[in-house]
Amino acid sequence: MPRQIYTIDDAQRRAKSRLPKMLYDFIAGASGDESLHDKNSQALNEVRLMPRVLRNISKRSLSCQILGLEADYPFGFAPMGMTNLAWPGADKFMAKEASQRRIPLCVSTASSSTLEQIIADADGYAWFQLYADQSPDFVDELVSRAEAANYSTLIFTVDVPIPSVRTRDLKNGFAMPMHWGPSQIWDFASHPRWTLATLAYSIRNGLPKPMNYATSSQKTKFIRKASRDAADWGFLSKLRDKWRGKLIIKGVQCPEDAIRIKAMGADAIYVSNHGGRQLNAAPVSIHSLTQIRQAVGHDMPLIFDSGIRSGEHVIKAIALGADFVMLGRLVMFGLGSGGATGLSNILDVIADEASAVMGLIGQTQVSDIDEYCLASSHGYLSSQDMQRSVAE
Ligand SMILES: Cc1cc2nc3c(=O)[nH]c(=O)nc-3n(C[C@H](O)[C@H](O)[C@H](O)COP(=O)(O)O)c2cc1C
């Protein structure tokens, strides 16, 4: 079959036509006027890298090390709840890719399959993401389950103390558990490709639902609008004492918070504004990354997401201080554009471009990419910088 996906935009367009509108909007949407979502990627586009010439770059490797994991690529799967809504069986496809490409799959608290099933499917290439959900007993149980299932790494997400206002979801009446009315039924009926595939999958596996909740002994229900405000500094301190594996704190944007988190013994900080899905007025994620790198120094691993839409973006984030990059919506667009094939396609697109960009800036190893690869570190001014300096 001729290849149909060359860019994330290609995948996004196909996903948009195949998925019921309310699901596409749930994935693509953000909070408020969604301007932060756009700015995240625009800011990455603005970064300039310096081409370097006459270097032997014939043997390039994208492999890198993050928190003791030898990964074949400098990127992994960001935690995303209910991935099976993007395509039935998505969890399995992602687990297979994680194992084959030796990259971490971050398993959401609200994953569509159980955390035990996913780490088994991923041959161990999985990290567990924790929300401090309503019930402390449920949260305790999740941490114990993750330990029993041999997760090496826990990601504690801290940027969702309360749900944000996502206008698209409100307009579409999108909720979990699902509300069914005429417009929702019409939406599903008018996207038969996704709906029939999901029906066939559900007959064998049951309707998509957050399985860590469904299998909990605490009978805790997944309520999307529930507050997660139990996540405070005291909670983090107790979690650090309880969890003996690697601990990553996700959703950090303020340098002062980052310094405190480092002092409390976290193993890595995950700089993210949730892809613009939480505080729309927050700083652009790549700007937070550079500030946090300055604040915590070079001995603290930083993981980065929000706005990554190409392999070029991955290399830029590393040049600006990230040790590892996570892929969010683009994974969902890959899945929605063509299930397992779409996902694999999109990961190839990112990897091929990252490798090409790396060669064009004269680098052969991910560990050698740093701020010296930025055009600005060679005295180059971008057109924006020039306009600013002329104005000043
Ligand atoms: C559909 C969807 C579900 C998400 N669910 C979670 C989640 O359960 N836990 C979490 O920490 N982050 C969640 N996120 C945020 C992602 O982990 C990531 O921070 C974000 O998608 C990065 O931005 P990007 O999509 O612009 O790359 C979700 C994002 C999306 C798009």
The ligand as a MOL file (V3000), in Angstrom:
LIG
                    3D

  0  0  0     0  0            999 V3000
M  V30 BEGIN CTAB
M  V30 COUNTS 31 33 0 0 0
M  V30 BEGIN ATOM
M  V30 1 C -6.1940 12.4770 25.1140 0
M  V30 2 C -5.1770 12.8570 26.1640 0
M  V30 3 C -5.2230 12.2440 27.4110 0
M  V30 4 C -4.2750 12.5760 28.3790 0
M  V30 5 N -4.2870 11.9140 29.5820 0
M  V30 6 C -3.2980 12.1620 30.4720 0
M  V30 7 C -3.2280 11.3980 31.6720 0
M  V30 8 O -4.0390 10.5120 31.9220 0
M  V30 9 N -2.2120 11.6780 32.5340 0
M  V30 10 C -1.2670 12.6450 32.2910 0
M  V30 11 O -0.3560 12.8550 33.1030 0
M  V30 12 N -1.3250 13.3800 31.1600 0
M  V30 13 C -2.2950 13.1490 30.2450 0
M  V30 14 N -2.3220 13.8460 29.0680 0
M  V30 15 C -1.2530 14.8470 28.7810 0
M  V30 16 C -0.0710 14.1880 28.0460 0
M  V30 17 O 0.6110 13.3050 28.8920 0
M  V30 18 C 0.9390 15.2260 27.5390 0
M  V30 19 O 1.3770 16.0070 28.6240 0
M  V30 20 C 0.3980 16.1420 26.4510 0
M  V30 21 O -0.4100 15.4300 25.5380 0
M  V30 22 C 1.5840 16.7600 25.7000 0
M  V30 23 O 1.1680 17.7080 24.7710 0
M  V30 24 P 1.0620 17.4100 23.1880 0
M  V30 25 O -0.1330 16.5370 23.0140 0
M  V30 26 O 0.9000 18.7750 22.6210 0
M  V30 27 O 2.3290 16.7430 22.7640 0
M  V30 28 C -3.2750 13.5570 28.0880 0
M  V30 29 C -3.2490 14.1610 26.8330 0
M  V30 30 C -4.1920 13.8150 25.8750 0
M  V30 31 C -4.0990 14.4810 24.5200 0
M  V30 END ATOM
M  V30 BEGIN BOND
M  V30 1 1 1 2
M  V30 2 1 2 3
M  V30 3 2 2 30
M  V30 4 2 3 4
M  V30 5 1 4 5
M  V30 6 1 4 28
M  V30 7 2 5 6
M  V30 8 1 6 7
M  V30 9 1 6 13
M  V30 10 2 7 8
M  V30 11 1 7 9
M  V30 12 1 9 10
M  V30 13 2 10 11
M  V30 14 1 10 12
M  V30 15 2 12 13
M  V30 16 1 13 14
M  V30 17 1 14 15
M  V30 18 1 14 28
M  V30 19 1 15 16
M  V30 20 1 16 17
M  V30 21 1 16 18
M  V30 22 1 18 19
M  V30 23 1 18 20
M  V30 24 1 20 21
M  V30 25 1 20 22
M  V30 26 1 22 23
M  V30 27 1 23 24
M  V30 28 2 24 25
M  V30 29 1 24 26
M  V30 30 1 24 27
M  V30 31 2 28 29
M  V30 32 1 29 30
M  V30 33 1 30 31
M  V30 END BOND
M  V30 END CTAB
M  END
